[in-house]
Amino acid sequence: MRFFQRGETADSKFTFLDAETNEPVDVDNPVYKITYFDGAIEMFVVNETAMTKVSGATGVYVVNFLIPGTIPENETLYVTAKGIHPVDGVITEIEDFYRILPPDFFSGGGGGGGGGGGLVAKFTKP
């Protein structure tokens, strides 16, 4: 899981592998979706959208996503990539996760503290 704030761009890289050879494979119809859950209800942030293949890299696709200001703080976004194997037709899904942090999480110049949120480093003598 990686951490982002609203308004930041999150990138995910997905590599599809052949189940038998474990080698990268270019898939048919590579798409992704981004969701989160409100209780038991799946909320769609991005419906299925085509992914961009990385030039010169077999089986590698990327997603660039600007996190909207409407995403609730402390929410986990699920980025699901899906593709169809070109030979056997098996559908493969891969997931990435983003946690949305409040704006004051890293307050106080990167070390937290002083602002009521984030991380605070404390040192003690042995």
matplotlib code that plots the C-alpha trace (Angstrom):
import matplotlib.pyplot as plt

x = [0.0, 1.2, 0.1, -1.2, -3.1, -6.0, -4.8, -1.7, -1.0, -0.7, 1.0, 0.6, 2.6, 1.2, 3.1, 1.0, 2.7, 1.9, 0.6, 2.7, 6.0, 5.9, 7.2, 5.6, 2.8, 0.9, -2.7, -5.9, -8.2, -6.0, -8.3, -8.3, -10.9, -10.5, -13.0, -13.4, -16.0, -18.6, -19.5, -20.5, -21.1, -18.4, -18.0, -16.6, -14.0, -13.0, -15.0, -13.1, -10.7, -8.0, -4.5, -1.4, 1.2, 4.8, 6.7, 9.3, 8.3, 6.3, 3.3, 3.9, 1.1, 0.8, -2.0, -1.7, -4.5, -5.1, -6.7, -9.9, -10.7, -13.9, -12.2, -12.8, -9.6, -8.2, -9.9, -8.3, -8.6, -8.3, -6.8, -7.7, -6.0, -7.5, -6.4, -7.2, -4.4, -4.1, -3.7, -5.8, -8.3, -7.8, -8.7, -6.0, -6.6, -3.9, -4.5, -2.7, -3.8, -3.7, -4.4, -5.6, -4.0, -5.4, -3.5, -2.0, -0.6, 3.0, 2.6, 5.6, 8.1, 8.1, 8.8, 5.2, 4.6, 3.6, 0.5, -1.7, -1.1, 1.5, 4.6, 6.7, 10.3, 11.4, 14.9, 16.1, 19.5, 20.5]
y = [0.0, 3.5, 6.8, 9.8, 13.0, 14.4, 16.3, 14.2, 12.0, 8.3, 5.9, 2.1, -0.3, -3.7, -6.6, -9.5, -12.9, -16.2, -18.7, -21.5, -19.9, -17.0, -14.8, -11.3, -11.4, -8.7, -9.1, -8.3, -5.6, -4.3, -2.2, -0.8, 0.4, 2.3, 1.7, 2.1, 0.7, 2.5, -0.3, -3.1, -0.9, -0.7, 3.0, 3.5, 6.3, 5.3, 2.8, 0.3, 2.3, 1.2, 1.1, 2.4, -0.2, 0.7, 1.0, -1.8, -3.7, -6.9, -7.3, -4.0, -1.4, 1.9, 3.9, 7.6, 8.8, 12.3, 11.7, 13.9, 16.2, 14.3, 11.1, 10.7, 11.0, 7.8, 5.8, 2.9, 3.0, -0.3, -0.1, -3.3, -4.1, -6.8, -8.4, -11.4, -13.9, -13.8, -17.6, -19.3, -16.5, -16.6, -13.3, -12.1, -9.4, -7.6, -5.1, -2.0, 0.0, 3.7, 5.1, 8.7, 10.7, 13.9, 17.1, 17.6, 14.1, 15.2, 18.6, 20.3, 20.1, 16.4, 15.1, 15.5, 17.1, 20.6, 20.4, 17.7, 15.0, 12.8, 11.2, 12.5, 11.2, 10.7, 9.7, 8.3, 7.7, 4.1]
z = [0.0, -0.9, 0.6, -1.2, -0.5, -2.5, -5.5, -6.0, -9.0, -8.2, -10.6, -10.8, -12.9, -13.7, -15.2, -16.6, -16.4, -18.2, -15.7, -17.1, -18.0, -15.6, -18.4, -19.2, -21.8, -23.6, -22.8, -24.8, -23.6, -20.7, -18.5, -15.0, -12.5, -9.2, -6.4, -2.6, -0.2, 1.7, 4.1, 1.8, -1.2, -3.9, -5.0, -8.5, -8.8, -12.3, -14.3, -16.5, -18.6, -21.1, -19.7, -21.4, -22.5, -21.7, -25.0, -25.5, -22.4, -22.8, -20.5, -18.7, -18.4, -16.4, -14.9, -13.9, -11.7, -10.2, -6.9, -6.7, -3.8, -3.3, -2.0, 1.7, 3.9, 5.3, 2.6, 0.7, -3.1, -4.9, -8.4, -10.2, -13.6, -15.8, -19.1, -21.2, -22.1, -25.9, -26.3, -23.6, -22.9, -19.2, -17.5, -15.0, -12.4, -10.4, -7.6, -6.2, -3.2, -2.3, 1.2, 1.2, 3.9, 5.5, 4.4, 7.9, 8.2, 7.6, 9.3, 10.9, 8.0, 7.3, 10.8, 12.0, 15.3, 16.1, 14.0, 15.6, 13.1, 11.3, 12.6, 15.5, 15.9, 19.5, 20.5, 23.8, 25.2, 25.7]

ax = plt.figure().add_subplot(projection="3d")
ax.plot(x, y, z, "-o")
ax.set_aspect("equal")
plt.show()
